[in-house]
Amino acid sequence: MTPSEATDEATRREWRELGFYYEKDDQAKHWRFVGSRAGLMRFREALLAYVADERNRLDSEHEHYGPYMYLEVMTWPEAGIDGHSIHGTTDDLRRLAGLVKRALESTQPGDRFVIGPEYSPKGEYSMHFEVMEDGFDPVAADGGLRTTSR
């Protein structure tokens, strides 16, 4: 296996462990999340795990997610979504987890929804969710990878 093949394989494995795909669009000012309902629910679970960790109660504590590690959840005095992170107090982030859960409970494959001002009225960015079919492989959304390996 060449180094690039090994890197691609590690990236595929990390997307699958995460359960969903994400990317940031700085021009459109949004974060894009793509996955099955179960996969996107893992974003909610990551938020809940983050707030359950007592170390994350202090401002500026943060956690990075995914193979490229640029999705950052951060503790901050005010709820917000920007090009750097999705942030807020642990109560804010718990509330965001609830918004994601409620939206996903009423979706079907092919549906899309946006979370923005209801989480952070002053947020620079929004979060766009695309709900795919059950069993969706998040690797398929990463245009930079070959999806032939499983």
C-alpha positions as CSV (number, residue, x, y, z in Angstrom):
1,M,0.0,0.0,0.0
2,T,1.5,3.4,-1.0
3,P,1.6,6.2,1.5
4,S,-1.3,8.0,-0.2
5,E,-3.4,4.8,-0.3
6,A,-2.6,4.3,3.4
7,T,-3.6,7.9,4.1
8,D,-6.8,7.5,2.1
9,E,-7.6,4.3,4.0
10,A,-7.1,5.9,7.4
11,T,-9.3,8.8,6.3
12,R,-12.1,6.4,5.2
13,R,-11.8,4.6,8.5
14,E,-12.1,7.9,10.5
15,W,-15.2,9.1,8.5
16,R,-16.8,5.8,9.2
17,E,-16.0,5.9,12.9
18,L,-17.4,9.5,13.1
19,G,-20.5,8.4,11.3
20,F,-21.1,11.5,9.2
21,Y,-19.3,13.7,6.8
22,Y,-18.7,17.4,7.3
23,E,-17.2,20.3,5.5
24,K,-17.0,24.1,6.0
25,D,-17.9,26.5,3.2
26,D,-16.4,29.9,4.2
27,Q,-17.9,31.6,1.1
28,A,-21.4,30.5,1.9
29,K,-20.7,30.7,5.6
30,H,-22.0,27.4,6.6
31,W,-21.0,24.0,7.9
32,R,-22.4,21.1,5.9
33,F,-23.2,17.7,7.6
34,V,-24.1,14.7,5.5
35,G,-25.2,11.3,6.8
36,S,-28.0,8.9,7.6
37,R,-30.3,9.8,10.5
38,A,-28.3,7.5,12.7
39,G,-25.0,8.9,11.4
40,L,-26.1,12.5,12.0
41,M,-27.4,11.5,15.4
42,R,-23.7,10.7,16.2
43,F,-23.0,14.5,16.0
44,R,-25.6,14.9,18.7
45,E,-23.9,12.2,20.7
46,A,-20.5,13.9,20.3
47,L,-22.0,17.1,21.6
48,L,-23.5,15.3,24.6
49,A,-20.2,13.5,25.3
50,Y,-18.4,16.8,25.1
51,V,-20.6,18.5,27.7
52,A,-20.6,15.5,30.0
53,D,-16.8,15.8,30.3
54,E,-16.1,18.0,33.3
55,R,-12.8,19.2,31.7
56,N,-14.8,21.0,29.1
57,R,-16.6,23.3,31.4
58,L,-13.9,26.0,31.2
59,D,-13.9,28.6,28.5
60,S,-11.7,27.8,25.5
61,E,-11.7,24.0,26.1
62,H,-12.3,22.3,22.8
63,E,-12.4,19.1,20.9
64,H,-11.7,18.4,17.2
65,Y,-13.6,15.7,15.2
66,G,-13.1,13.8,12.0
67,P,-10.2,12.8,9.9
68,Y,-9.3,16.4,9.0
69,M,-9.9,17.6,12.5
70,Y,-11.2,21.1,11.5
71,L,-14.6,20.5,13.1
72,E,-14.2,22.1,16.5
73,V,-16.6,22.2,19.4
74,M,-15.6,24.7,22.0
75,T,-16.7,26.0,25.3
76,W,-17.4,29.7,25.2
77,P,-19.5,32.2,27.1
78,E,-21.8,32.8,24.2
79,A,-23.5,30.4,21.7
80,G,-22.1,30.8,18.2
81,I,-21.3,29.2,14.9
82,D,-18.4,30.6,12.9
83,G,-15.5,29.5,10.6
84,H,-13.5,28.4,13.6
85,S,-15.9,26.5,15.8
86,I,-19.3,25.6,17.0
87,H,-19.3,27.0,20.5
88,G,-21.2,28.0,23.6
89,T,-21.6,27.2,27.2
90,T,-22.1,23.5,28.0
91,D,-25.8,24.4,28.4
92,D,-25.8,26.0,25.0
93,L,-24.2,22.9,23.4
94,R,-26.6,20.6,25.2
95,R,-29.4,22.8,23.7
96,L,-27.8,22.4,20.3
97,A,-27.8,18.6,20.7
98,G,-31.6,18.9,21.4
99,L,-32.2,21.0,18.3
100,V,-30.3,18.4,16.2
101,K,-32.3,15.5,17.8
102,R,-35.7,17.2,17.3
103,A,-34.9,18.0,13.6
104,L,-33.7,14.5,12.9
105,E,-36.7,12.9,14.5
106,S,-39.0,14.4,11.8
107,T,-36.7,13.8,8.7
108,Q,-36.6,11.2,6.0
109,P,-33.8,10.4,3.6
110,G,-33.5,13.2,1.1
111,D,-34.6,15.9,3.6
112,R,-32.4,18.8,4.6
113,F,-32.6,21.2,7.5
114,V,-30.7,24.2,8.8
115,I,-29.8,25.2,12.3
116,G,-28.6,28.8,12.7
117,P,-30.4,31.7,14.4
118,E,-32.4,29.4,16.7
119,Y,-29.1,28.3,18.2
120,S,-27.1,31.5,17.9
121,P,-28.9,34.7,16.7
122,K,-25.5,36.4,16.3
123,G,-23.8,33.4,14.6
124,E,-21.8,34.2,11.5
125,Y,-22.4,30.7,10.1
126,S,-25.2,28.2,10.0
127,M,-25.3,24.4,10.0
128,H,-26.8,22.6,7.0
129,F,-27.8,19.0,7.4
130,E,-28.4,16.5,4.5
131,V,-30.2,13.3,5.6
132,M,-29.2,10.3,3.5
133,E,-30.5,6.8,3.3
134,D,-29.9,4.3,6.2
135,G,-26.5,2.7,5.8
136,F,-25.0,5.8,4.0
137,D,-21.2,5.7,4.0
138,P,-19.9,9.1,4.9
139,V,-16.8,8.4,2.7
140,A,-19.1,8.8,-0.3
141,A,-19.4,12.5,0.4
142,D,-15.7,13.2,0.5
143,G,-14.9,14.0,-3.1
144,G,-11.2,13.7,-2.5
145,L,-11.3,10.0,-1.7
146,R,-11.7,6.9,-3.7
147,T,-14.6,4.9,-2.2
148,T,-13.5,1.5,-3.5
149,S,-12.1,0.2,-0.3
150,R,-14.3,-0.8,2.7
